[in-house]
Amino acid sequence: MGVSCAYPVGRSVCSSVVLNLIRGIMEAPPVTMMPVTGGTINMMEYLLQGSVLDHSLESLIHRLRGLCDNMEPETFLDHEMVFLLKGQQASPFVLRARRSMDRAGAPWHLRYLGQPEMGDKNRHALVRNCVDIATSENLTDFLMEMGFRMDHEFVAKGHLFRKGIMKIVVYKIFRILVPGNTDSTEALSLSYLVELSVVAPAGQDMVSDDMRNFAEQLKPLVHLEKIDPKRLM
């Protein structure tokens, strides 16, 4: 998720772009210290998460239609692969490759998500460094050549709403029964994940207040929280 970007360039150029991006991420200092360099702004993802049981899905969708800018949500069906690169650091370096299964010709996406910052109790959302770029379809081969290995893969199917700069996704995760065969899947649970997120430059913590206010309007259908991933391990 060689490599193509938002504009048509040669494969070797795009491969070097992705390679430099990966090196930059791996060698970067903590995100709170990263300056704006080379015209690129250090982007952060602000995130709240929750879940609803299958039988409550329609009620939540109805509520979101009334609250969001798009009354009819976008739908998506994506295949995501999680790649690991083990090095000298204590934990492996993780990249996510995602492709759309229902939009022919859509680019692959390569995504990096940094370690979550949970410390500030006045901030109402989990915060983590976020890098997301569009690539060409040979992304997975490129990552394997660099030494990454695929750890796991899944299919995500759901709905996407927007409210200003906020994005709300409601989706179900499907386990892939036969590696590489996205036609052979089964639902992982009897519930849907719900995520409310904003991607903004570092330091824009006021967006978490807007997110909390929006999340309050979804109660009691779903309780969106600042969840520490370490608690789930």
C-alpha positions in Angstrom: 0.0 0.0 0.0 9.3 0.3 -8.3 6.2 2.6 -7.3 4.0 5.2 -9.0 3.0 8.5 -7.3 0.3 11.0 -7.8 1.9 12.1 -11.1 3.2 9.9 -13.9 7.0 9.3 -13.4 9.3 6.5 -14.2 9.4 3.3 -12.2 13.0 3.7 -11.0 12.3 7.3 -9.8 9.2 6.2 -7.9 11.1 3.3 -6.3 13.7 5.7 -5.1 11.0 8.0 -3.7 9.6 5.2 -1.6 13.0 3.9 -0.6 14.0 7.4 0.7 10.6 7.7 2.5 11.2 4.4 4.3 14.7 5.4 5.2 13.5 8.8 6.5 10.9 7.1 8.7 13.3 4.6 10.1 16.0 7.2 10.9 13.7 10.0 12.1 13.8 11.4 15.6 10.7 11.2 17.8 7.7 12.8 16.0 7.3 15.6 18.4 10.8 16.8 17.5 10.5 16.5 13.7 10.6 19.8 11.8 8.9 20.7 8.6 11.6 19.8 6.0 11.7 19.7 2.2 8.2 21.0 1.9 6.8 18.0 3.8 4.7 18.6 6.9 4.9 16.1 9.7 1.4 14.7 9.8 -0.3 13.1 12.8 -3.4 10.9 13.0 -5.8 11.6 15.9 -7.9 8.6 16.6 -10.9 7.4 18.6 -12.1 3.8 18.3 -15.1 1.6 19.3 -17.3 -1.2 18.0 -20.9 -2.1 17.5 -22.6 -5.5 17.2 -24.0 -6.5 13.8 -27.6 -5.9 14.8 -26.8 -2.3 15.8 -25.2 -1.4 12.4 -28.2 0.1 10.7 -29.1 2.3 13.7 -25.5 3.7 13.7 -25.5 4.2 9.9 -28.8 6.1 10.3 -27.3 8.3 13.0 -24.2 9.1 10.9 -26.3 10.0 7.9 -27.9 12.7 9.9 -24.7 14.0 11.4 -22.2 13.8 8.5 -21.7 15.9 5.4 -22.4 12.9 3.1 -25.8 11.4 3.8 -24.9 8.4 1.7 -21.6 6.9 2.8 -18.8 5.8 0.5 -18.4 2.0 0.6 -15.0 0.2 0.4 -13.7 -3.3 0.1 -9.9 -3.3 0.8 -7.2 -6.0 1.0 -4.5 -5.0 3.5 -1.2 -6.8 4.1 1.1 -6.0 7.1 4.8 -6.3 6.5 7.6 -6.5 9.1 11.3 -5.7 8.9 13.4 -6.9 11.8 16.5 -5.0 12.5 18.6 -4.0 15.5 15.7 -2.2 17.1 13.7 -3.9 19.9 10.5 -4.1 17.9 10.2 -4.7 14.1 9.5 -1.9 11.6 5.9 -2.2 10.3 4.5 -1.0 7.0 1.0 -1.6 5.6 0.1 -2.2 2.0 -3.5 -1.8 1.0 -5.4 -2.1 -2.3 -9.0 -1.5 -3.3 -10.8 -4.7 -4.4 -13.8 -2.9 -5.8 -12.2 0.1 -7.7 -10.3 -1.1 -10.8 -7.2 0.9 -11.5 -7.1 2.5 -8.0 -3.5 2.9 -6.7 -2.1 0.8 -4.0 -1.3 2.6 -0.7 1.7 2.3 1.5 1.1 3.4 5.1 3.2 3.9 8.1 1.7 4.4 11.6 4.0 5.5 14.4 3.9 4.5 18.1 0.8 6.0 19.8 1.2 8.9 22.2 -1.1 8.4 25.2 0.5 10.6 27.9 -1.4 13.9 27.6 -4.6 13.5 29.6 -5.9 16.8 28.2 -5.8 15.4 24.7 -9.0 13.5 24.0 -7.7 11.2 21.2 -4.8 8.8 20.6 -2.1 10.5 18.5 0.4 8.8 16.2 2.7 9.8 13.3 1.1 8.9 10.0 2.6 8.6 6.4 0.4 7.5 3.5 1.4 7.5 -0.1 -0.1 6.1 -3.3 2.0 3.6 -5.2 1.8 1.2 -8.2 0.8 -2.4 -8.1 4.3 -3.9 -7.7 4.5 -2.5 -4.1 4.5 -5.9 -2.4 7.3 -7.2 -4.6 9.3 -4.0 -3.8 8.9 -4.5 -0.1 9.9 -8.2 -0.3 13.1 -7.2 -2.2 13.9 -4.8 0.6 13.8 -7.6 3.1 10.3 -7.1 4.5 8.2 -10.2 5.2 4.4 -10.4 5.3 3.1 -11.0 8.8 -0.6 -11.2 8.2 -3.3 -10.0 5.8 -7.1 -9.3 5.9 -10.0 -7.9 4.0 -11.9 -4.8 5.3 -15.4 -4.1 4.1 -17.4 -1.1 5.3 -18.7 2.5 5.0 -16.9 5.8 5.1 -18.5 9.1 6.3 -17.0 12.6 6.4 -17.7 15.5 8.8 -15.5 18.5 7.9 -11.9 17.2 8.3 -13.1 14.2 10.4 -13.3 10.8 8.8 -15.6 8.1 10.2 -15.3 4.5 9.1 -17.5 1.6 10.1 -16.1 -1.7 8.8 -15.9 -5.4 9.4 -12.6 -7.4 9.2 -12.5 -10.7 7.4 -9.9 -13.4 7.9 -8.3 -14.7 4.7 -8.5 -18.5 4.9 -6.1 -19.3 2.1 -3.1 -17.0 2.0 -3.3 -14.7 -1.0 -6.9 -15.7 -1.9 -9.2 -12.9 -1.1 -12.2 -14.9 -2.3 -11.8 -17.2 0.6 -12.7 -15.3 3.8 -14.7 -15.4 7.0 -15.8 -12.7 9.4 -13.5 -12.3 12.3 -16.2 -11.3 14.7 -19.9 -10.5 15.1 -19.2 -6.8 15.3 -18.1 -3.8 13.3 -15.1 -1.6 14.1 -15.8 2.1 14.3 -13.0 4.7 13.9 -13.1 8.4 14.1 -9.9 10.0 12.8 -8.4 13.3 11.7 -5.0 13.7 9.9 -3.5 17.0 10.7 0.0 18.7 11.1 1.7 18.0 14.4 0.6 20.3 17.3 -3.0 20.7 16.2 -4.3 19.1 19.4 -7.5 21.2 19.4 -9.0 18.8 16.8 -9.3 16.2 19.5 -11.9 18.5 21.2 -14.0 18.4 18.0 -13.7 14.7 17.9 -14.8 14.2 21.5 -17.9 16.4 20.8 -18.8 14.4 17.7 -18.3 11.1 19.6 -20.7 12.3 22.3 -23.4 12.6 19.7 -23.0 8.9 18.8 -23.8 7.6 22.3 -25.2 5.3 23.4 -25.0 3.5 20.0 -21.3 3.4 20.1 -18.7 4.6 22.7 -15.6 5.9 20.9 -12.5 5.9 23.2 -8.9 6.7 23.3 -7.6 3.1 23.3 -4.1 2.2 24.1 -3.1 -0.7 21.7 -0.7 -2.0 24.4 -3.8 -2.9 26.5 -4.9 -5.3 23.8 -1.7 -7.3 23.7 
